Amino acid sequence: MTEFPALQPAYLPGPDMSQLPPRERASHPPRILMLYGSLRERSYSRLLTEEAGRILERLGCEVRIFDPRDLPLPDATAAEHLKVQELRELSAWSEGQVWCSPERHGAISGVMKAQIDWIPLEVGSVRPTQGRTLAVMQVSGGSQSFNAVNTLRLLGRWMRMITIPNQSSVAKAFQEFEPDGRMKPSSYYDRVVDVMEELVKFTVLTRDCADYLVDRYSERKASGRITEHVELARLAMSHEAF
């Protein structure tokens, strides 16, 4: 059983399914992919990601953390590279994602951007990010900033993801972790818990209807595809006309 020295468990129950609209829902644990943006031996974006992953597991999620080491630069090699395929398969497997980057020169790191750049909007008929939920986090070496999370939000929208409202920005991250890598109790830690709890709720709410939420007129028109719900709506409107 994982210990949570910074957490007060009484205030963090698991998801309350009775609060969701009554409908058929997937019963498997939410599948969450986590990406971090630094290769340092003591990477604070990795430590924050691992801490958030523990919280997600406590909330009943299945969590995978992608290790960006040995991932080539975008277009430096073919997409058949093993690390590229691993990343794309994990993204397609996921129902939600967490992106955590250090702030470098007022923006996200190259390691973070490379991972996102290797995930295309579409691979054949598979869309590895569209309709998935997304939570964004950043760590800073100095005072609190929101440059990296703002950039991650922009990229999340570009990747057609459902980016949740809350976010985490940890200032002076070197002060916020114990020597063993665990995060200290603080308002920063509490915000990470808030963000992960919100991600789980949004993921459970949207994962079963994600395909419907991102079903677009322009794409149906381009492919000549008329979905069942569109045809039913058209028939209903034609009957109302008479």
N, C-alpha and C positions, 0 to 999 in steps of 0.2 A: 504494500500500500504506500503510495507516494505521500510524503509529508509536505505540509504547506505552512512553514513557519511564519509567513507574512499574512496568512489568510485567516479570517474569522468565519469558519464554515457555516455558522448559524445563519449568516446573511446571504449565503449562496446556495439555494436549493437547485435541484436539477430543473430542466424545462417542464413547465406545467402544461401538459397537452390539453387539459380541459379548457384552457384559455384560447385555444385555436378554434377556428370555424369547423363545425362537424362535416367531415368529408373523408374520403378514403386517403390515407396517408401512408407513405413509406415507413416501414417499421425498422429498417436498419439504422445503425448509428450514422449521424451526419459525417460525411467524408471531407476532411479538411487538409489541403496542401499548404505548406508554409515555406516561403522563400525568404532568405536573408541576404544581405549585400556586402559581406566582408570576408576576406580570407585570412585575417589575422589570427594568430594562435589564440589570443584572448579577444575574441570578437564580441563586442557588446551587442551588436545587432543579432548575432547568433544566440548569445545568452538570453536576450530578451525574447527571441523567438522560442527558445526551449522552455522558458518560464511560461510563456503564453500557451505553448503546447501542452504543458502539464495541466493548466487550467481547463483547456478544451477537453482533455481526456477525463478530467474530473466531472465535466458536464456531459459526459457520455459520448464524445466524438471519437472517431477513428482518425488518427493524425499521422501524416507523413511529412517529414522535413527533408527537403531536397538539399543535398550537399553540392555547392557550386564548384568545388575544386575539380579541375580537369575539364570543365566545360569550355569549349573553344569560343573565341570571339565570333559574333554573328558573321556568317558567310565566309569564315576562314576555312571551312571544310564543308563537306556535304552533310545534309540533314540526317543521313543514316548513321552519323557518329553515335556511339553508344550512350553518351551523356545527354545528347540532344534527344534521342529517342526516349530515354528514361524520363526526362523532364516533360516531354509532350504527353507521354502515357500517364504520368501522374496528374497532369493538368486535366486530361480527358476523364480520368477516374474521379476527380474531385467534384464536390458539390458546392464548396466554398473555399476561399483561399485567404491567406494572410501574407502580406508583403511588408517586410521590415528592412529599412535601409539606414545606414549612417548618413549624416549630412556631409557632403564633400563639396567644398567651394560653392556652398549655397544651393546644392541640388542633390539628387540621389547619386549613389556610387556607380561606376562603370560595371561592377560585378552585378549589381541589381538590374541595371538596364539591359545587360547582355542576356540575362535569363528571360526577361520579358520579350526582348527582340526575337528570341528563338521560338517563342510560342506564337504561331500565326493565328489569324482570325479563323482560318479554315484549313483543314487537312483532308482532302477528299470531301466526304460528306460530314466529317466530324468537326465540330467547332469547340476547340479546347477550353475557351473561356466564356463564351456567350451564355448569359443567363445565370452564371454562377455568382454567389455572393463574394464580397471582398471587404476585408478590414485592412487598414493601413497603419503602420507604426514607423517611428524613426527614433534614432539615438543621436545625441549631439555631444561634442566634447566641451562645449561652452554653455552659454545661456540658452534658454528654451527658444526654439525656432519651429516653424511649421513649413519651411521651404520643401523639405523632402516629402512630407505627407501630402502637400498640395500637388507636387509633381506626380506622386503615385495615384492620387485621385484622378488627375487628368488622364493618365495612362489607363486606369481602370475603366473610365468612360469610353476611351478609345477602343478598349478590348471588349466593350459591350457587357460589362459586368455590373452587378447590382452592388454598388459601393455603399456600405452602411454609414449613417450619419456620424457616429462616434469615431474617435481616433486617439492614438497615443503618441506623445512626444516626450521623450525622457531627456532632460538636460543634465549635463555633467555626468554622463552615464558611468564614468569610472568611479563615482562615489556611491552608486546605487546597487552595487553587487558585492556579495561576500567573496572571500578568496576561493570558496568552493564553487562559485558561479551562480549561487542562488540570489535572487533579488531581495533586497532589504524591505521591510515594511515601510511604506510611505504613501503619500497621495499619488505618486506616479504608479506604484504597484496597484493601488485601488483602481486607477483609471484603466490599467491593462485588464483587470478582472471585468470591469464594466464593458470594455470593448469586446472581449471574448464572449461574454454572456449575450451581448446584443447580436454578435455574429451568429451564434447558435440559433437564436430566435428567428432572425431573418432567413437563415438557411432552411430551417424546418418549415417556415411559412411559405417559402417560394420554390423549394426544390421540385415539388410534384407538379407545379404549373409553370416552371421556367420556360419550357418550350412554347407554351401559349403566350406568355408575357412578351417574348421576343419574336413572335411570329409577325412578320412585317408585310404590308401591302406591296412594297416595291419588289421584295424578293419573291413573293407569290406571283406577281405579274411577270417578272423576268423568267421564272421557271415554268410558267403556265400551270402552277399548282393551285388548285382550289381545295382548301381544307374543309373538313366536314362541318366545323362550326360556322364557317363563312357561308357554305351552301345552305345550311339550315336557316341562318339569318336572312339570306336572300329570299328563300322560299316564304319565310314568315312575313317579310315586307311585301312580297307580291300578293299574298293572301289578304293582308290588311288593306291593300289598294282597292280590293273589291268589296 
